[in-house]
Every structure is written in C-alpha cells, then in structure tokens.
C-alpha cells in the first residue's frame, strides 16, 4: 500500500495567484513511504511580502513571523532537494504546484518531482458519496482529526497525507490492490468518478 514514496505538500500563501504577485508564507512537505509519514520538511518563509490582515485572521501567520523566518532563497532550494524525484501530492494540487513552480522559477530552478497526485480529485472519485471534499470536512467524514491548527501548512499536510493513506487502504480492502503506486493514483485522478470502479477492478485482475 503506497509502495513508492510520495511527498504531500502544503503551502500557506498571501493570496490565490503567484501571477498576481502572491507569495508563499509557510511550507510543509511530508514524505510518505510504506504506509507512514517517514520524513518532513516544515518552515515559515520570508518572501519580503506584506501579509494581508485576512490571511493572518485565517492562518494565524503574522507579519512578524514571516519577517523573522528563513528567506525564500534558502527555503525553496531545500524544499526542492527534499522532494527530489519522488511523486508529489497535494489537496487541490494545482494550487500548490503553481506556487512551487513560480517560487522555483524566481530562483532560476525547476521542480523535478515525478508527477502529481491531487488528493481532492482523488477523494471525489474514490468516495463519490461524501457531502464535502474540503480538507476539514473530508477529514471529519473519514475519521481523521486535525492534530494542529487548520490552515497551517503542517497540520493541513498531515490530514491530507492521512486522506491519501485512507484511500490506499480503501483500494487494498475493496479492490484487492495491495501495491498502490503513485502512477495508479494519477490514473484515477484523470478518470470520471463513474469509471473508477471498473478501472480499479481491471487493475486488480491484471495484478492477480
């Protein structure tokens, strides 16, 4: 179950779009291997940006916290090194991946991860009966509690990682797929929800 390493990523940011000048304020990257979180990289980030009041209200991250944090030119290279060539995952992955690429590009660098899994899309396809796929609501429905503060990078990444592990266990118990690899999850991401059960049954039969 989740037989190859995958890194769950979560950013806190000053807004929704790096193209509009928004920057990262905090990062958490958790490496999952053999069904558990085995390694993590977590840091606040000083991007020299102003923290909007609504962001402080939402996350608890203040201007003083980021002003005294390590600068982006130190954090981002360490993050890219941490991720390496492993597959990447995030809840609403397009959001985090666009910030990862934008911050890397500012430094003349590029991520090298081996594909991306969106735990939000994956949850919608594997658990189509749930009422909400927002991370907090999803965690509640799957029995996954927040161990820290919601809307902080490490706490959000931990819940998202547990969601991914929950999905891995679900595929093992319901479809007999014992070796859940990132490539399989990426394939499920690309399917319509109605097609997922047949696809997984075929994958299970092929592996038997």
Backbone as a ProteinNet text record, in pm:
[ID]
protein_1_A
[PRIMARY]
XXXXXXXXXXXXXXXXXXXXXXXXXXXXXXXXXXXXXXXXXXXXXXXXXXXXXXXXXXXXXXXXXXXXXXXXXXXXXXXXXXXXXXXXXXXXXXXXXXXXXXXXXXXXXXXXXXXXXXXXXXXXXXXXXXXXXXXXXXXXXXXXXXXXXXXXXXXXXXXXXXXXXXXXXXXXXXXXXXXXXXXXXXXXXXXXXXXXXXXXXXXXXXXX
[TERTIARY]
84.1	0	87.3	66.7	154.9	300.9	334.3	462.6	580.7	554.8	663.8	646	755.9	744.4	665.9	591.2	516.9	521.7	540.5	556.3	428.3	364	245.3	290.7	246.4	290.2	173.3	200.3	101.1	171.7	122.1	170.1	62.4	105	22.2	78.8	-8.3	32.3	-35.3	7.3	-54	-181	-211.1	-328.5	-338.3	-417.2	-451.3	-365.3	-291.1	-225.8	-84.4	15.4	151.2	162.3	77	78.8	36.7	-37	-79.3	13	127	226.2	216.7	126.4	116	235.3	272.2	392.3	360.4	450.4	433.9	477.7	410.5	445.8	487.6	448.2	481.5	471.2	556.3	554.8	566.1	495.3	514.5	519.3	620.9	635.2	658.5	568.9	575.2	593.8	701.9	726.8	656.8	574.2	502.7	570.7	601.2	660.2	613.4	578.7	534.8	420.1	329.2	208.2	220.6	335	351.9	430.3	417.8	499.8	638	739.5	873.7	968.7	932.7	1025.5	944.9	991.3	918.3	1010.9	968.7	1036.7	930.1	945.8	845.7	918	867.8	930.3	834.9	837.8	784.8	879.1	830.3	910.1	900	1015.3	1018.9	1039.7	931.7	939.1	943.1	959.3	958.6	822	717.2	581.8	503	402.4	311.5	205.4	176.6	76.4	-58.2	-155.7	-286.3	-353.6	-432.7	-498.6	-586.9	-652.4	-742	-664	-540.3	-456	-413.6	-376.3	-342	-462.3	-581.1	-702.7	-731	-705.9	-733.3	-631.5	-502.5	-395.1	-327.1	-335.2	-258.1	-115.4	-78.3	57.6	65.3	153.7	164.1	282.6	282.5	394.1	525.7	524.2	647.2	699.1	608.4	650.2	725.5	677.2	745.6	869	865.1	980.9	1104.4	1083.7	1196.1	1221.1	1149.6	1163.5	1278.9	1325.3	1429	1379.8	1468.1	1426.5	1394.2	1314.2	1273.2	1392.4	1498.9	1613.5	1687.3	1655.7	1707.2	1604.9	1479.3	1375	1344.4	1327	1282.9	1384.6	1515.5	1610.6	1609.6	1594.4	1585.9	1460.8	1351.4	1227.5	1241.8	1299	1317.5	1409.3	1512	1601.7	1527.6	1441.8	1365.5	1272.5	1200.9	1106.9	1181.1	1289.5	1367.8	1283.8	1298.4	1226.1	1104.9	1070.5	952	825.6	719.1	589.8	544.9	466.5	416.5	265.8	214.4	70.1	33.7	-88.8	-141.4	-293	-359.6	-504.7	-538.6	-598.3	-611.8	-472.3	-415.4	-274	-237.4	-329.7	-295.8	-255.6	-316.9	-283.3	-140.1	-104.9	28.3	136.3	105.6	207.1	239	138.5	167.6	254.3	235.9	323.6	463.3	472.2	603.2	681.1	616	684.6	720.1	629.9	656.3	773.2	775.3	883.7	1015.9	1011.8	1133.6	1185.6	1095.6	1134.1	1199.7	1155	1215.9	1364.5	1403.1	1542	1615.6	1551.8	1614.3	1623.9	1528.4	1528.4	1399.9	1392.8	1272.5	1251.2	1127.4	1098.9	1127.3	1162.5	1195.3	1107.4	994.2	912.1	852.5	826	779.7	628.4	565.3	419.9	351	220.6	145.7	11.4	-21.2	-149.7	-228.4	-354.2	-440.9	-531.9	-513.2	-595.6	-739.9	-763.7	-900.5	-974.7	-917.3	-979.6	-991.7	-887.9	-886.5	-1000.3	-1021.7	-1128.5	-1265.3	-1283.5	-1411.5	-1439.1	-1334	-1351	-1365.8	-1293.6	-1296.6	-1413.5	-1450.4	-1560.8	-1667.7	-1736.1	-1829.1	-1952.1	-1974.1	-2094.8	-2079	-1961.2	-1939.3	-2002	-2033.1	-2103.5	-2009.3	-1882.2	-1787.4	-1647	-1566.1	-1428.4	-1328.7	-1377.6	-1287	-1211.3	-1085.3	-997.3	-1052	-1099.3	-1150.8	-1273.5	-1367.9	-1489.5	-1459	-1366.8	-1327.1	-1265.2	-1175.1	-1113.8	-1217	-1313.9	-1419.2	-1496.4	-1529.9	-1608.1	-1529.2	-1398	-1313.2	-1254.8	-1290.9	-1240.7	-1096.6	-1053.6	-914.7	-916.8	-866.8	-871	-752.7	-772.8	-660.5	-583	-450.9	-366.7	-304.4	-320.5	-267.9	-374.4	-331.4	-423.8	-453.6	-583.7	-621.8	-572.4	-541.3	-486	-344.1	-275	-130.2	-75.3	37.9	85.5	104.3	167.6	197	69.8	-21.9	-146.6	-228.1	-238	-312.6	-245.8	-113.7	-42.5	-58.9	-62.3	-79.6	-217	-321.2	-455.1	-462.2	-406.6	-407.6	-330	-219.2	-142.3	-224.8	-297	-381.2	-496.6	-548.8	-651.4	-595.1	-473.4	-410.2	-390.7	-348.5	-330.6	-464.7	-567.8	-703.1	-747.5	-721.1	-755.6	-677.4	-549.5	-469.1	-526.1	-566.6	-626.5	-760.4	-837	-965.3	-945.5	-847.1	-821.1	-774.5	-696.6	-649.4	-764.6	-851	-956.6	-1074.4	-1105.5	-1223.4	-1193.3	-1070.1	-1036.4	-921.7	-863.2	-753.7	-625.6	-610.9	-488.8	-392.3	-300.5	-211.6	-100.6	-53	57.5	1.3	-31.7	-87.5	27.8	54.9	166.1	115.1	199.7	156.7	99.5	156.2	106.9	-39.1	-78.3	-217.6	-308.3	-265.4	-344.5	-357	-250.9	-256.3	-356.3	-361.7	-457.7	-600.3	-625.9	-759.3	-797.6	-701.5	-725	-783.8	-742.6	-781.2	-916.3	-974.2	-1099.2	-1220.8	-1334.5	-1462.1	-1494.4	-1563.6	-1592	-1665.2	-1756.2	-1835.3	-1749.7	-1634.5	-1548.6	-1446.9	-1434.2	-1328.3	-1345.8	-1464.6	-1475	-1433.2	-1480	-1441.5	-1291.3	-1234.9	-1090.7	-1013.3	-1055.1	-984.4	-1001.1	-1119.2	-1138.7	-1047.7	-1032	-941.8	-797	-759.3	-622.8	-598.3	-697.1	-683.8	-671	-753.6	-747.5	-614.8	-561.7	-434.4	-319.2	-331.5	-223.2	-233.1	-346.4	-367.2	-284.9
-119.1	0	123.7	209.3	324.3	278.3	191.3	121.2	206.4	315.7	405.7	538	603.5	729.1	835.2	913.3	1025.9	1138.3	1260.8	1374.8	1458.3	1469	1552.8	1695.1	1790.2	1929	2019.2	2116.5	2220	2354.1	2456.1	2592.5	2677.1	2768.7	2884.2	3001.1	3089.2	3195.3	3327.2	3433.5	3564.9	3583.5	3490.2	3500.8	3381.2	3393.3	3279	3261.3	3365.4	3357.2	3414	3330.9	3384.8	3480.5	3464.1	3554.8	3696.3	3708	3838.6	3890	3823	3867.8	3803.9	3705.6	3639.4	3547.7	3534.1	3458.3	3356.1	3262	3162	3218.7	3177.4	3219.9	3101.9	2981.1	2862.1	2740.3	2642.8	2518.9	2399.6	2293.1	2163.3	2057	1973.7	1862.6	1736.1	1640.2	1516.4	1398.1	1324.1	1207.5	1085	1021.3	900.4	781.5	679.8	556.5	439.4	329.4	208.3	236.4	327.3	349.9	443.2	510.6	604.5	727.2	835.8	954.5	928.7	932.4	894.3	1013	1126.7	1241	1365.6	1480.7	1604	1724.7	1820.2	1949.8	2057	2138.6	2239.6	2370	2480.6	2609.7	2724	2827.6	2956.3	3012.4	3108.7	3160.6	3312.8	3377.4	3523	3554.3	3596.8	3635.4	3786.4	3859	4004.7	4059.5	3981.9	4021	4072.8	4155.1	4202.2	4095.2	4067.4	3967.3	4037	4010.9	4074.7	4035.7	4126.3	4102	3977.6	3954	3838.1	3706.7	3709.5	3590.8	3562.6	3665.9	3648.2	3595.4	3647.7	3601.5	3454.8	3414.3	3277.4	3177.9	3216.1	3120.3	3140.8	3261.6	3295	3334.2	3336.7	3375	3527.2	3586.5	3732	3783.7	3915.4	3978.3	3953.1	3962	3940.4	3797.9	3701.7	3562.3	3541.6	3599.4	3578.7	3668.1	3786.3	3875.9	3815.7	3727.6	3665.7	3521.2	3478.7	3342.6	3334.6	3213.5	3198.2	3252.7	3312.9	3370.6	3263	3302.9	3208.3	3148.1	3224.6	3171.6	3062	3046.2	2931.8	2818.8	2855	2753.7	2676	2746.6	2680.3	2577	2608.5	2503.9	2382.4	2406.9	2293.9	2211	2278.9	2208.2	2123.8	2180.4	2105.6	1985.5	2003.7	1892	1784.2	1827.3	1732.2	1650.4	1716.1	1645.4	1554.1	1604.7	1526.3	1480.4	1353.2	1296.9	1215.8	1219.3	1147	1211	1133.3	1188	1289.6	1386.5	1492.6	1476.6	1510.7	1512.2	1638.9	1685.2	1799	1796.7	1860.3	1869.8	1996.1	1977.3	2082.8	2113.2	2011.4	2012.9	2124.7	2165.5	2270.3	2399.4	2426.4	2546.6	2539.6	2432.2	2422.5	2407.3	2334	2313.6	2443.9	2529	2654.8	2746.6	2742.9	2821.2	2760.1	2627.5	2562	2600.3	2597.3	2630.6	2779.3	2864.1	3008.5	3046.1	2992.8	3025.4	2968.2	2849.9	2790.1	2874.5	2919.3	2997.4	3128.6	3187.8	3312.4	3294.4	3171.6	3142.3	3073.6	3066.7	3000.2	2849.8	2793.1	2649.7	2589	2455.5	2385.8	2260.4	2233.7	2109.2	1987.8	1877.1	1755	1637.4	1667	1557.8	1473.1	1348	1251.2	1243.3	1349.2	1350.2	1400.8	1430.8	1492.3	1422.3	1397.8	1340.6	1447.2	1466.9	1560.6	1481	1494.7	1418.5	1467.6	1592.5	1642.7	1570	1569.3	1498.3	1348.7	1293.9	1151.3	1114.6	1197.3	1171.1	1176	1271.3	1280.9	1156.6	1095.1	979	849.8	839.9	716.1	715.2	832.6	843.5	939.5	903.5	997.5	1029.5	954.5	973.6	1079.7	1133.4	1227.5	1362.9	1437.7	1565	1682	1671	1780.7	1724.7	1789.2	1745	1851.1	1956	2047.7	1968.4	2001.5	1914.6	1885.2	1989.4	1967.7	1878.9	1906.8	1825.4	1683	1669.1	1536.6	1455.8	1519.3	1451.4	1404.5	1489.7	1451.3	1329.9	1327.4	1216.2	1085.1	1095.6	975	939.9	1018.4	991.7	1032.6	1136.8	1185.3	1320.8	1328.6	1456.3	1545.8	1675.9	1769.6	1758.8	1742.1	1736.1	1871.7	1965.6	2100.4	2201.2	2316.5	2422.9	2417.6	2412.9	2414.1	2542.5	2533	2645.1	2680.9	2585.6	2592	2475.9	2497.5	2404.3	2262.1	2246.5	2111.2	2036.4	2104.3	2039.5	1998	2087.8	2055.2	1940.6	1943.2	1837.6	1702.1	1702.3	1576.3	1516	1598.9	1547.5	1497.8	1574.5	1532.3	1401.8	1386.5	1262.2	1144.5	1167	1060.4	1027.7	1127.5	1101.9	1009.9	1038.3	955.9	812.4	797.5	664.1	592.6	667.6	611.1	556.7	632.7	588.4	462.9	460.4	341.2	217.6	232.6	119.1	78.5	178.2	150.7	69	105.7	32.2	-110.1	-125	-258.8	-346.2	-291.5	-373.3	-396.7	-298.8	-309.6	-365.6	-352.2	-398.8	-500.2	-525.3	-620.8	-571.7	-438.7	-381.1	-353.2	-443.6	-431.1	-330.2	-320.4	-229.6	-106.9	-3.2	119.9	214.8	236.9	322.2	458.3	562.2	695.1	695.9	616.4	613.5	569.5	475.8	432.1	545.7	617.8	729.6	839.9	865.1	965	923.4	794.4	745.6	764.8	735.6	754.5	902.1	989.8	1134.9	1178.4	1112	1156.1	1101.3	1009.9	945.4	1018.1	1001.4	1041.8	943.8	991.5	908.5	780.3	787.2	670	558.8	594.3	494.9	432.6	488.3	445.1	301.1	256.6	117.1	13.8	28.6	-67.3	-63.8	56.3	68.7	-3.1	15.4	-46.6	-198.5	-244.8	-391.1	-451.3	-381.6	-428.1	-428.4	-324.3	-318.5	-433.6	-463.8	-573.9	-707.4	-726.7	-852.6	-867.7	-756.5	-761.1	-796.5	-755.3	-780.7	-918.5	-984.8	-1115.2	-1224.3
0	0	0	-101	-125.9	-121.4	-215.7	-211.7	-254.8	-329	-366.2	-293.1	-255	-178.6	-253.7	-179.6	-234.7	-131.5	-175.9	-86.1	-87.2	30.1	43.7	74.3	-8.2	0.8	38.5	123.7	151	171.3	101.9	119.7	186.8	273.3	308	226.9	182.5	90	125.3	58.7	80.7	-1.1	-91.2	-176.7	-267.7	-373.5	-456.8	-581.1	-621.7	-752.3	-751.9	-782.1	-795.7	-914	-1014.4	-1128.7	-1090	-979	-928.6	-819.2	-801.8	-704.6	-568.5	-551.7	-421	-399.2	-272.4	-234.9	-126.5	-106.4	-1.6	133.3	238.5	374	462.1	423.2	501.5	412	438.1	361	455.2	418.9	483.7	374.6	378.8	284.9	367.1	352.4	431.1	337.2	356.3	270.9	330.5	246.7	286.3	219.7	298.7	244.5	329.9	263.9	334.2	430.7	390.6	468.2	585.9	601.6	713.5	666.5	743.8	719.4	779.2	696	740	752.9	691.3	690	658.8	714.5	687.5	679.2	598	591.2	610.5	715	751.6	781.7	726.3	754.2	720.7	802.6	760.5	655.1	574.3	463.5	459.9	451.1	434.1	286.2	221.8	80.2	63.7	173.7	165.5	129.5	155.9	116	236	206.5	309.9	334.2	460.2	495.4	512.7	427.3	441.6	573.4	626.6	755.3	750	636.3	630	631.2	581.6	587	731	803.7	945.5	1022.1	991.8	1058.4	1026.7	902.5	860.5	914.1	906.5	935.8	1070.2	1122	1242.4	1212.3	1084.4	1045.8	1037.3	1118.2	1126.3	1045.1	1026.8	957.2	1029.6	1162.1	1239.1	1221.8	1213.7	1197.8	1067.6	958.1	830.8	817.8	879.4	871.5	936.9	1036.1	1106.4	1059.9	954.8	903.5	803.9	770.7	667.8	534	455.1	326.6	223.6	125.4	20.3	-52.5	-71.5	-146.7	-70.3	58.8	134.9	141.5	163.8	184.6	56.3	-54.4	-177.2	-227.3	-233	-273.8	-180.4	-49.9	43.9	17.6	-13.1	-43.4	-169	-274.8	-399	-377.8	-297.9	-266.2	-188.3	-94.8	-14.1	-102.9	-193	-280.6	-377.3	-435.6	-529.7	-647.3	-684	-798.3	-756	-626.3	-580.2	-637.1	-642.2	-681.4	-577.1	-622.5	-536.2	-520.5	-401.9	-379.8	-304.8	-324.8	-250.4	-261.2	-165.1	-169.2	-247	-365.1	-466.1	-521.2	-583.7	-621.3	-717.7	-803.5	-899.3	-828.5	-713.6	-636.2	-586	-516.4	-456.6	-563	-670.3	-773	-846.6	-868	-938.6	-851.8	-720.3	-632.8	-626.8	-625.5	-625.6	-751.2	-864.8	-990	-996	-948.4	-952.9	-862.2	-740.1	-647.5	-696.3	-758.4	-813.9	-929.4	-1016.2	-1132.8	-1092.8	-984	-935.2	-906.7	-872.3	-837.9	-952.1	-1068.1	-1181.9	-1163.9	-1088.5	-1061.2	-1116.1	-1115	-1160.8	-1076.8	-1037.3	-964.8	-1052.6	-988.3	-1061.6	-1019	-952.8	-899.7	-1012	-976.6	-1075.2	-1082.5	-1129	-1142.1	-1017.2	-1030.2	-921.1	-901.1	-775.2	-734.9	-660.7	-697.4	-626.2	-534	-403	-308.8	-307.8	-349.2	-360.4	-472.3	-592.5	-704.6	-675.3	-615.3	-585.1	-489.9	-387.9	-291.3	-358	-449.3	-520.9	-604.4	-659	-744.1	-664.6	-554.4	-475.5	-377	-325.2	-228.9	-283.6	-391.8	-455	-370.9	-263	-182.5	-73.4	-52.9	57.4	26.5	132.4	112.8	86.7	126.7	107.8	98.6	13.1	-5.2	40.2	106.6	174.8	279.6	300.5	378.8	518.6	589.4	724.2	724.9	634.4	625.9	582.7	489.3	441.7	554.6	629.6	742.9	843.7	873.1	968	919.6	791.9	737.5	736.5	723	718.9	855.2	956.7	1091.6	1112.3	1041	1050.1	1120.2	1243.9	1316.3	1282	1295.4	1289.7	1420.2	1409.9	1529.8	1561.1	1469.9	1490.5	1453.5	1406.7	1370.4	1221.2	1186.7	1046.4	980.7	852.4	774.4	818.7	880.5	894.9	814	750.5	648.6	700.6	815.4	862.6	901.3	969.7	1010.3	888	790.4	668.6	592.8	582.8	510.5	579.1	712.4	785	757.3	758.5	729.4	585.2	492.1	352	332.5	403.8	396.6	448.8	558.4	614	520	448.4	347.2	239	194.4	91.3	140.7	264.9	322.4	338.1	373.7	384.9	249.1	143.1	8	-28.8	7.1	-19.2	48.4	174.2	246.9	184	138.4	74	-53.9	-134.1	-257.4	-227.8	-120.9	-83	-35.3	50.6	110.7	16.8	-71.4	-156.6	-295.2	-338.9	-472.8	-474.6	-358.3	-352.2	-415.6	-425.7	-483.1	-368.2	-345.5	-230.7	-253.9	-379.1	-411	-483.4	-405.8	-462.8	-491.7	-620.2	-660.5	-704.8	-697.8	-742.4	-883.5	-973.2	-1112	-1118	-1031.8	-1028.1	-981.5	-878.3	-827.1	-931.8	-1006.1	-1113	-1220.6	-1250.8	-1349.7	-1301.4	-1173.8	-1117.1	-1120.7	-1092.8	-1098	-1231.5	-1338.4	-1472.7	-1518.4	-1440	-1479.9	-1424.9	-1490.8	-1431.8	-1319	-1216	-1098.6	-1136.1	-1231.8	-1269.7	-1329.5	-1384.6	-1448.6	-1353.4	-1234.1	-1142.2	-1094.6	-1050.6	-1003.5	-1106.4	-1231.7	-1336.1	-1361.3	-1362.9	-1384	-1273.5	-1148.8	-1037.3	-1037.5	-1076	-1084.7	-1191.5	-1303.5	-1408.3	-1362.1	-1286.7	-1233.9	-1136.8	-1055.3	-959.7	-1031.4	-1135.5	-1211	-1283	-1335.4	-1407.3	-1314	-1186.6	-1090.9	-1028.9	-1045.6	-981.4	-1048.5
[MASK]
++++++++++++++++++++++++++++++++++++++++++++++++++++++++++++++++++++++++++++++++++++++++++++++++++++++++++++++++++++++++++++++++++++++++++++++++++++++++++++++++++++++++++++++++++++++++++++++++++++++++++++++++

